[in-house]
Amino acid sequence: MNHKNQPIRFLHFPKTAGTTLTSALSRIYGRKHMFAFTGDADKDRARLLKIAPSVRSDIRLFVGHSMYETGIPEIERARTIVMLREPIDRVKSFIQHVAAGKSSYLAEYARSGNFSIDGFLESDNGELSNLQTKMLINNDFPDSGDRIKELGDEAAIELAKSRLFEEAASFGLQEEFDAGWVAIWNAIGRRPPLYSYLNRKKPGGKLEFSESQIEKIRALNSLDMELYKAAKEEFIRRRASGEIDNDDVNKFQKSQRGWRGKLFSFAWNSARNLVSKDRLN
């Protein structure tokens, strides 16, 4: 079935390499036909509903941080794609992001210049715990977990898995990025484009986490750990069954390596030419 004309919604979990996928999607669908969520559910909904219905119906791409269900028909009809990340790595990346002062609503934690991992882990911030599960089950992530309490842990996990494995058009895993990339683009009926990683951490200034801090993160993310384990098993099953075509993945990786090689060669030659010119001057 050709899905090229169906609207797409990329449910972007924070700190899961979503900027790279968002950039590629926006290039193909065009920003004119894109709506980006910010993570503020009420403001995002009001902003979207202010758009004239005739214009709103032309939106082909929804991206950004939002809950799985929005109650907005145009979004509910869209084919959802998701990229997951190993929970401990995701939280470590989030903490690094906050410590670097890159989170506007958590800027006070970085202002003193003496960021405390232990102090932040005790802050009860909703993004530290089970965020991927929360967003799939519509638990507003800045809050403490009322929907999880309402459903119970087992039912929350089952709902998250159902939405991820049965309702979503496709999902990927950051640790299997190329295979997930191919699976997602194939599911929405598009040829997987070549990519460059965006929003990656620069070397230097990286936080070091102790074993006790990692255990704290693990304890805070018991549901996400269970969800990710199930997602990894399902992803492996799909690759083994051919639902994710390994030949497609191999062909894509070959093209990606060739493209990166060309970029490296271009950058190297440009730098060498600049050095040569500098020596001549």
N, C-alpha and C positions, 0 to 999 in steps of 0.2 A: 504493500500500500504506500502511495506517495503522500508524505506528510509535509511537503515543502510549503504549502499554503496555510498550514495550521499555525496559530500563534504558539510561541514557546515561552515558558516561564522557567528561568534558571533560579532555583531556590538556593541562594548563596549562604552557606554556613560561614561565619567569620573565620578567617585564618585557615582556609582550605584551598589555597591557590585559585580562588575564584576570580581574581582580577585578570588573570591570564585568559580564562574562558570568557569572561564578560567582554574583554577587548576584542576577541575573535568574533564573538556573536554580534557585537555592535558594528563591526566592519562589514559583516555579511548582510545583516538586516537593516542597517542604517539607523542613525540616532533619531531621525525624524519619526521613525516607527517604533521607538523604544520608550519604555517607562521604567525609571529606576527607583526602587524602594530604598529608604534610608535606615530602616529599623524602627522608626517611630510609627507604630501601626495606625494610630488615630490621625496623625498629620498626613501620612502617606495616603490613607483612604480618602480624606477630604480633598487632597490635592488631585487625586485621580478623578474623583467624582465631579470636580469643577470643570473637567475637560468635556466639551460638547460630545454627546453620544455619537454623532457622526464621525468625529475625529477619533474618539476612543475606540471605535470599532475598527479603525485602521491600524491600531497598535499591534505589531506582530511579535514584539519581544518585551517580556517583563523580566527584569533582573533585580538583584539586590537582596537585602536582608528583610525577610518577612516570614510570617507564620505560614504553614502549609495551606490552611484554609483562610480565605479572605472574605468570603461572602459576596464577592464581586463577580458577576456572571462571566465577564470577559476573561478573567483570570482563571476561574474554575474550568473554563473550556480549553484552556491552554494545555499543551503537553509539557509536563514538568520533568526537568532534568536536575540531577543532584551530584555533587562531588563531596565525598566524605574524607575525613582524615583520622588517623590513629589518635584517640582522645588525649593521651598524655602529650604527644607532640603538639597537638592543636592548642592545648592550654599553655604549654611552655611558650609557644609562639605568641599567644595572646598576652601573656605576662611580659614578655620582651617588648611587645608593642606598647603596652601601658608604661613600662619603665622608661622607654625612649621618648615619652611625652606625645605619642602619636594618637592617643585616644582623647578627643576633646572633652567628653563628659567625665573622664577619669584623670584629667590633667593634674589635679592636686596631688596625686600620688607621686608624680615626677618632679614637682616644682622644687622640693627641698634639695634635690640632688643626692639624697640618701634613700633611694628606693629600697624597701624591705620586701623580699619575696614572702617571708613568713607573715609579715603584717598584712600583705595583700591577700594571701591565701585565707586569712581569718576574716576578711571583709564581708563575706556573704554575698559578693557580687554574683549575679545570676549567670554571667558568661563563663564563670569558672567551673560550673558543674552541669554535666549532662546536656549541654547546649544543643547538640544535634538531635537528641531525642525530643527535647522540649519543642524545638521548631517544627518537627514532624507531627507532634501531637497537639500543636497550638497552645503550648504553655508559654505565656509571654516571658521572654528570657531575662529581662531585668528583675523579674519577681522571683520569689523563693521556691516555687514549684507547686503551686496550688493544684494544677491539673494532674500532676503526677500523684499527689496525695489523694485527689478525688478518684482517680482510676485505680490506683495501686500499682506497684512496680511491674508486676507480671503483665497486666492489661496494657500498661503504657508501652512496654516493649513490643507486645504483639501488635498494637496499633501502629507504632512506628515502622515495624517490619512490613506490615501490610501495605502501608503507603509507599514505602521504598521499593518493595519487590513486586507488588501487584498493580499499584495505581500509577506510579511514576513511569514515564516513557523509558528512562534508563538512568543508571547511576554509575559513577566511577569511584575509584579509590586513589587518593593522592600518591600512595606508595606504588601503585601500578598505573602511573599517570598516562602513559601512552596508550595502554590497552583501554583504560577508562575513557580517554579522549576519543578513540576510534568508536567505541561502543555508543557513546553519547551522540556523536555526529551521525553515525549510521542510523540511530533510532529516530532522529528527526529528519532523515532523508537528505542529508547534505554530505558532500565529500569532506572528510576531515582536513581542515586547513593546517598548514605548518604554523608553528607558534614560537614565540620567544617568552621566556619566563618574565613576568612583571612583578613588581613589588617585593622582590627578594631582599633579604637582609644583607646589608653590606658587612664585610669582614670587620671585626673589631667591636668591642663593647658588648660582647655576647654574655648574657648572664649564665652563671654556673649554678646548677641545681643539685642540692644534696640528696642523698637517698631518702631521708625522712621527708623532704619536700616532694619528691616524686611519689612517695607512698601516700602523702596527703592528697595529691592530685588524683591518684588512682582511686582513693576512697571517695573523693568528691564526684567521680565519674563512673560509678559502678554500672549505671544503666547504659551510658555511652560505650563502655567497654564491652558489654554484652551485645549491644546493637552492632558494634563494629566487627566483633567476632563473627556474628551471623552474616553480616554483609560480605566479609571476606570469604567465608565459606560459599555463599551464593555466587560471588564473583568468580571464584575458582570453578564452581560447577558450570557456570555459563561458558567459561573458556573451554572446559573439558568437553562439553556437549556440542560445541560449535556455534552456540548462540552468539558468542563473541568470536569472530573468525580470526584465528591466529595468523593466517596468511595475510589478511588485511592489516593486522597489527605489524607484522614483519615488514610488509611493503611500506607502510607509513613510516616506520622507524628508519628504514633505509633512506627514504626521501628526506626525513627530518635531519638525519646525520649529514647528508649531502648538502642540505641548505645551510646548516650550521657551519659546515666546512667552508662554504662559499663566503659566509659572513665573516668568519675568522680570517680568511685569506684577504678579503677586502679591507678589514680593519687593520691587519698586519701591514699590508702594502701601503695603506694610507698613512699609518704611523711612520713607516720607514721613509716614505717620501717627504713627510714633514721634517724628519730628522735630517735627511739629505739636504733639503732646502735651507734648514737652519745652519748647517755646516758651511754652505756656500755663501751665506750672508755675512 
